Amino acid sequence: MFTVYFLYSGKYKQLYIGQTNNIEKRLKEHLSNKCFSTKNKQPLFLIYTENYSTRSEAMDRERYFKSLAGSKIKNKILQNFLQTARLN
């Protein structure tokens, strides 16, 4: 199983989108500053996941979310998180 995921940086108010075949391991890497793209951007919040049976499907979906076409869905997910989250 492959997972597309969104991380939100509470420090920089930015969204990171990625995909992995082991979400627990990948999240630990992000939270321990082992990933260049999210290093020193703590706190990080896992705000969304989608599962796929192949890496190709996950990569396509990740690419979609990073595109202009996918930005509407991505922004709705982010706004929903920000409205319901208690980040203090």
Chimera marker file (.cmm) of the C-alpha trace (Angstrom):
<marker_set name="trace">
<marker id="1" x="0.000" y="0.000" z="0.000" r="1" g="1" b="0" radius="0.5"/>
<marker id="2" x="1.172" y="3.526" z="-0.827" r="1" g="1" b="0" radius="0.5"/>
<marker id="3" x="0.028" y="6.675" z="0.917" r="1" g="1" b="0" radius="0.5"/>
<marker id="4" x="-0.233" y="10.255" z="-0.286" r="1" g="1" b="0" radius="0.5"/>
<marker id="5" x="-0.065" y="12.598" z="2.701" r="1" g="1" b="0" radius="0.5"/>
<marker id="6" x="-0.210" y="16.276" z="3.642" r="1" g="1" b="0" radius="0.5"/>
<marker id="7" x="1.886" y="17.784" z="6.412" r="1" g="1" b="0" radius="0.5"/>
<marker id="8" x="1.232" y="21.277" z="7.709" r="1" g="1" b="0" radius="0.5"/>
<marker id="9" x="4.032" y="23.343" z="9.221" r="1" g="1" b="0" radius="0.5"/>
<marker id="10" x="2.749" y="25.325" z="12.172" r="1" g="1" b="0" radius="0.5"/>
<marker id="11" x="5.931" y="27.402" z="12.129" r="1" g="1" b="0" radius="0.5"/>
<marker id="12" x="5.843" y="28.521" z="8.488" r="1" g="1" b="0" radius="0.5"/>
<marker id="13" x="2.134" y="27.994" z="7.728" r="1" g="1" b="0" radius="0.5"/>
<marker id="14" x="3.078" y="25.856" z="4.726" r="1" g="1" b="0" radius="0.5"/>
<marker id="15" x="1.778" y="22.605" z="3.320" r="1" g="1" b="0" radius="0.5"/>
<marker id="16" x="4.027" y="19.702" z="2.312" r="1" g="1" b="0" radius="0.5"/>
<marker id="17" x="2.681" y="16.930" z="0.081" r="1" g="1" b="0" radius="0.5"/>
<marker id="18" x="4.417" y="13.575" z="-0.298" r="1" g="1" b="0" radius="0.5"/>
<marker id="19" x="3.908" y="9.867" z="-0.902" r="1" g="1" b="0" radius="0.5"/>
<marker id="20" x="5.404" y="6.799" z="0.732" r="1" g="1" b="0" radius="0.5"/>
<marker id="21" x="4.957" y="3.072" z="1.177" r="1" g="1" b="0" radius="0.5"/>
<marker id="22" x="5.410" y="3.328" z="4.977" r="1" g="1" b="0" radius="0.5"/>
<marker id="23" x="3.605" y="6.315" z="6.467" r="1" g="1" b="0" radius="0.5"/>
<marker id="24" x="4.632" y="5.592" z="10.071" r="1" g="1" b="0" radius="0.5"/>
<marker id="25" x="8.338" y="5.447" z="9.198" r="1" g="1" b="0" radius="0.5"/>
<marker id="26" x="8.137" y="8.488" z="6.935" r="1" g="1" b="0" radius="0.5"/>
<marker id="27" x="6.323" y="10.545" z="9.562" r="1" g="1" b="0" radius="0.5"/>
<marker id="28" x="9.030" y="9.677" z="12.123" r="1" g="1" b="0" radius="0.5"/>
<marker id="29" x="11.646" y="10.858" z="9.629" r="1" g="1" b="0" radius="0.5"/>
<marker id="30" x="9.833" y="14.157" z="9.162" r="1" g="1" b="0" radius="0.5"/>
<marker id="31" x="9.370" y="14.690" z="12.888" r="1" g="1" b="0" radius="0.5"/>
<marker id="32" x="13.047" y="13.968" z="13.644" r="1" g="1" b="0" radius="0.5"/>
<marker id="33" x="14.258" y="16.494" z="11.028" r="1" g="1" b="0" radius="0.5"/>
<marker id="34" x="15.729" y="13.817" z="8.739" r="1" g="1" b="0" radius="0.5"/>
<marker id="35" x="13.921" y="15.153" z="5.655" r="1" g="1" b="0" radius="0.5"/>
<marker id="36" x="15.466" y="18.139" z="3.919" r="1" g="1" b="0" radius="0.5"/>
<marker id="37" x="12.126" y="19.543" z="2.739" r="1" g="1" b="0" radius="0.5"/>
<marker id="38" x="10.614" y="19.731" z="6.241" r="1" g="1" b="0" radius="0.5"/>
<marker id="39" x="13.749" y="20.061" z="8.345" r="1" g="1" b="0" radius="0.5"/>
<marker id="40" x="13.380" y="22.708" z="11.057" r="1" g="1" b="0" radius="0.5"/>
<marker id="41" x="9.724" y="23.358" z="10.180" r="1" g="1" b="0" radius="0.5"/>
<marker id="42" x="8.333" y="21.927" z="13.413" r="1" g="1" b="0" radius="0.5"/>
<marker id="43" x="5.682" y="21.588" z="14.573" r="1" g="1" b="0" radius="0.5"/>
<marker id="44" x="4.364" y="19.410" z="11.763" r="1" g="1" b="0" radius="0.5"/>
<marker id="45" x="0.814" y="18.101" z="11.642" r="1" g="1" b="0" radius="0.5"/>
<marker id="46" x="-0.359" y="15.171" z="9.528" r="1" g="1" b="0" radius="0.5"/>
<marker id="47" x="-3.610" y="16.565" z="8.170" r="1" g="1" b="0" radius="0.5"/>
<marker id="48" x="-4.611" y="14.204" z="5.352" r="1" g="1" b="0" radius="0.5"/>
<marker id="49" x="-3.895" y="10.778" z="3.831" r="1" g="1" b="0" radius="0.5"/>
<marker id="50" x="-5.089" y="8.754" z="0.844" r="1" g="1" b="0" radius="0.5"/>
<marker id="51" x="-4.121" y="5.133" z="0.159" r="1" g="1" b="0" radius="0.5"/>
<marker id="52" x="-3.331" y="3.515" z="-3.198" r="1" g="1" b="0" radius="0.5"/>
<marker id="53" x="-2.363" y="0.021" z="-4.266" r="1" g="1" b="0" radius="0.5"/>
<marker id="54" x="0.530" y="1.064" z="-6.530" r="1" g="1" b="0" radius="0.5"/>
<marker id="55" x="3.322" y="3.635" z="-6.334" r="1" g="1" b="0" radius="0.5"/>
<marker id="56" x="2.342" y="4.882" z="-9.780" r="1" g="1" b="0" radius="0.5"/>
<marker id="57" x="-1.175" y="5.757" z="-8.597" r="1" g="1" b="0" radius="0.5"/>
<marker id="58" x="0.199" y="7.510" z="-5.515" r="1" g="1" b="0" radius="0.5"/>
<marker id="59" x="2.722" y="9.477" z="-7.557" r="1" g="1" b="0" radius="0.5"/>
<marker id="60" x="0.015" y="10.545" z="-10.003" r="1" g="1" b="0" radius="0.5"/>
<marker id="61" x="-2.196" y="11.739" z="-7.153" r="1" g="1" b="0" radius="0.5"/>
<marker id="62" x="0.710" y="13.585" z="-5.487" r="1" g="1" b="0" radius="0.5"/>
<marker id="63" x="1.473" y="15.285" z="-8.807" r="1" g="1" b="0" radius="0.5"/>
<marker id="64" x="-2.199" y="16.224" z="-9.153" r="1" g="1" b="0" radius="0.5"/>
<marker id="65" x="-2.307" y="17.846" z="-5.707" r="1" g="1" b="0" radius="0.5"/>
<marker id="66" x="0.814" y="19.838" z="-6.570" r="1" g="1" b="0" radius="0.5"/>
<marker id="67" x="-0.756" y="21.092" z="-9.811" r="1" g="1" b="0" radius="0.5"/>
<marker id="68" x="-2.986" y="24.100" z="-10.316" r="1" g="1" b="0" radius="0.5"/>
<marker id="69" x="-5.919" y="21.779" z="-11.030" r="1" g="1" b="0" radius="0.5"/>
<marker id="70" x="-5.535" y="20.049" z="-7.653" r="1" g="1" b="0" radius="0.5"/>
<marker id="71" x="-5.106" y="23.262" z="-5.690" r="1" g="1" b="0" radius="0.5"/>
<marker id="72" x="-8.853" y="23.668" z="-5.038" r="1" g="1" b="0" radius="0.5"/>
<marker id="73" x="-9.107" y="20.308" z="-3.282" r="1" g="1" b="0" radius="0.5"/>
<marker id="74" x="-5.795" y="20.848" z="-1.500" r="1" g="1" b="0" radius="0.5"/>
<marker id="75" x="-6.922" y="24.271" z="-0.247" r="1" g="1" b="0" radius="0.5"/>
<marker id="76" x="-10.273" y="22.883" z="0.972" r="1" g="1" b="0" radius="0.5"/>
<marker id="77" x="-8.460" y="20.189" z="2.963" r="1" g="1" b="0" radius="0.5"/>
<marker id="78" x="-6.117" y="22.787" z="4.452" r="1" g="1" b="0" radius="0.5"/>
<marker id="79" x="-8.927" y="25.214" z="5.312" r="1" g="1" b="0" radius="0.5"/>
<marker id="80" x="-10.926" y="22.434" z="6.978" r="1" g="1" b="0" radius="0.5"/>
<marker id="81" x="-7.902" y="21.530" z="9.089" r="1" g="1" b="0" radius="0.5"/>
<marker id="82" x="-7.211" y="25.142" z="10.069" r="1" g="1" b="0" radius="0.5"/>
<marker id="83" x="-10.852" y="25.722" z="11.061" r="1" g="1" b="0" radius="0.5"/>
<marker id="84" x="-11.004" y="22.670" z="13.311" r="1" g="1" b="0" radius="0.5"/>
<marker id="85" x="-7.436" y="22.433" z="14.659" r="1" g="1" b="0" radius="0.5"/>
<marker id="86" x="-6.209" y="23.792" z="17.934" r="1" g="1" b="0" radius="0.5"/>
<marker id="87" x="-2.583" y="24.632" z="17.130" r="1" g="1" b="0" radius="0.5"/>
<marker id="88" x="-1.676" y="26.294" z="20.440" r="1" g="1" b="0" radius="0.5"/>
<link id1="1" id2="2" r="1" g="1" b="0" radius="0.2"/>
<link id1="2" id2="3" r="1" g="1" b="0" radius="0.2"/>
<link id1="3" id2="4" r="1" g="1" b="0" radius="0.2"/>
<link id1="4" id2="5" r="1" g="1" b="0" radius="0.2"/>
<link id1="5" id2="6" r="1" g="1" b="0" radius="0.2"/>
<link id1="6" id2="7" r="1" g="1" b="0" radius="0.2"/>
<link id1="7" id2="8" r="1" g="1" b="0" radius="0.2"/>
<link id1="8" id2="9" r="1" g="1" b="0" radius="0.2"/>
<link id1="9" id2="10" r="1" g="1" b="0" radius="0.2"/>
<link id1="10" id2="11" r="1" g="1" b="0" radius="0.2"/>
<link id1="11" id2="12" r="1" g="1" b="0" radius="0.2"/>
<link id1="12" id2="13" r="1" g="1" b="0" radius="0.2"/>
<link id1="13" id2="14" r="1" g="1" b="0" radius="0.2"/>
<link id1="14" id2="15" r="1" g="1" b="0" radius="0.2"/>
<link id1="15" id2="16" r="1" g="1" b="0" radius="0.2"/>
<link id1="16" id2="17" r="1" g="1" b="0" radius="0.2"/>
<link id1="17" id2="18" r="1" g="1" b="0" radius="0.2"/>
<link id1="18" id2="19" r="1" g="1" b="0" radius="0.2"/>
<link id1="19" id2="20" r="1" g="1" b="0" radius="0.2"/>
<link id1="20" id2="21" r="1" g="1" b="0" radius="0.2"/>
<link id1="21" id2="22" r="1" g="1" b="0" radius="0.2"/>
<link id1="22" id2="23" r="1" g="1" b="0" radius="0.2"/>
<link id1="23" id2="24" r="1" g="1" b="0" radius="0.2"/>
<link id1="24" id2="25" r="1" g="1" b="0" radius="0.2"/>
<link id1="25" id2="26" r="1" g="1" b="0" radius="0.2"/>
<link id1="26" id2="27" r="1" g="1" b="0" radius="0.2"/>
<link id1="27" id2="28" r="1" g="1" b="0" radius="0.2"/>
<link id1="28" id2="29" r="1" g="1" b="0" radius="0.2"/>
<link id1="29" id2="30" r="1" g="1" b="0" radius="0.2"/>
<link id1="30" id2="31" r="1" g="1" b="0" radius="0.2"/>
<link id1="31" id2="32" r="1" g="1" b="0" radius="0.2"/>
<link id1="32" id2="33" r="1" g="1" b="0" radius="0.2"/>
<link id1="33" id2="34" r="1" g="1" b="0" radius="0.2"/>
<link id1="34" id2="35" r="1" g="1" b="0" radius="0.2"/>
<link id1="35" id2="36" r="1" g="1" b="0" radius="0.2"/>
<link id1="36" id2="37" r="1" g="1" b="0" radius="0.2"/>
<link id1="37" id2="38" r="1" g="1" b="0" radius="0.2"/>
<link id1="38" id2="39" r="1" g="1" b="0" radius="0.2"/>
<link id1="39" id2="40" r="1" g="1" b="0" radius="0.2"/>
<link id1="40" id2="41" r="1" g="1" b="0" radius="0.2"/>
<link id1="41" id2="42" r="1" g="1" b="0" radius="0.2"/>
<link id1="42" id2="43" r="1" g="1" b="0" radius="0.2"/>
<link id1="43" id2="44" r="1" g="1" b="0" radius="0.2"/>
<link id1="44" id2="45" r="1" g="1" b="0" radius="0.2"/>
<link id1="45" id2="46" r="1" g="1" b="0" radius="0.2"/>
<link id1="46" id2="47" r="1" g="1" b="0" radius="0.2"/>
<link id1="47" id2="48" r="1" g="1" b="0" radius="0.2"/>
<link id1="48" id2="49" r="1" g="1" b="0" radius="0.2"/>
<link id1="49" id2="50" r="1" g="1" b="0" radius="0.2"/>
<link id1="50" id2="51" r="1" g="1" b="0" radius="0.2"/>
<link id1="51" id2="52" r="1" g="1" b="0" radius="0.2"/>
<link id1="52" id2="53" r="1" g="1" b="0" radius="0.2"/>
<link id1="53" id2="54" r="1" g="1" b="0" radius="0.2"/>
<link id1="54" id2="55" r="1" g="1" b="0" radius="0.2"/>
<link id1="55" id2="56" r="1" g="1" b="0" radius="0.2"/>
<link id1="56" id2="57" r="1" g="1" b="0" radius="0.2"/>
<link id1="57" id2="58" r="1" g="1" b="0" radius="0.2"/>
<link id1="58" id2="59" r="1" g="1" b="0" radius="0.2"/>
<link id1="59" id2="60" r="1" g="1" b="0" radius="0.2"/>
<link id1="60" id2="61" r="1" g="1" b="0" radius="0.2"/>
<link id1="61" id2="62" r="1" g="1" b="0" radius="0.2"/>
<link id1="62" id2="63" r="1" g="1" b="0" radius="0.2"/>
<link id1="63" id2="64" r="1" g="1" b="0" radius="0.2"/>
<link id1="64" id2="65" r="1" g="1" b="0" radius="0.2"/>
<link id1="65" id2="66" r="1" g="1" b="0" radius="0.2"/>
<link id1="66" id2="67" r="1" g="1" b="0" radius="0.2"/>
<link id1="67" id2="68" r="1" g="1" b="0" radius="0.2"/>
<link id1="68" id2="69" r="1" g="1" b="0" radius="0.2"/>
<link id1="69" id2="70" r="1" g="1" b="0" radius="0.2"/>
<link id1="70" id2="71" r="1" g="1" b="0" radius="0.2"/>
<link id1="71" id2="72" r="1" g="1" b="0" radius="0.2"/>
<link id1="72" id2="73" r="1" g="1" b="0" radius="0.2"/>
<link id1="73" id2="74" r="1" g="1" b="0" radius="0.2"/>
<link id1="74" id2="75" r="1" g="1" b="0" radius="0.2"/>
<link id1="75" id2="76" r="1" g="1" b="0" radius="0.2"/>
<link id1="76" id2="77" r="1" g="1" b="0" radius="0.2"/>
<link id1="77" id2="78" r="1" g="1" b="0" radius="0.2"/>
<link id1="78" id2="79" r="1" g="1" b="0" radius="0.2"/>
<link id1="79" id2="80" r="1" g="1" b="0" radius="0.2"/>
<link id1="80" id2="81" r="1" g="1" b="0" radius="0.2"/>
<link id1="81" id2="82" r="1" g="1" b="0" radius="0.2"/>
<link id1="82" id2="83" r="1" g="1" b="0" radius="0.2"/>
<link id1="83" id2="84" r="1" g="1" b="0" radius="0.2"/>
<link id1="84" id2="85" r="1" g="1" b="0" radius="0.2"/>
<link id1="85" id2="86" r="1" g="1" b="0" radius="0.2"/>
<link id1="86" id2="87" r="1" g="1" b="0" radius="0.2"/>
<link id1="87" id2="88" r="1" g="1" b="0" radius="0.2"/>
</marker_set>
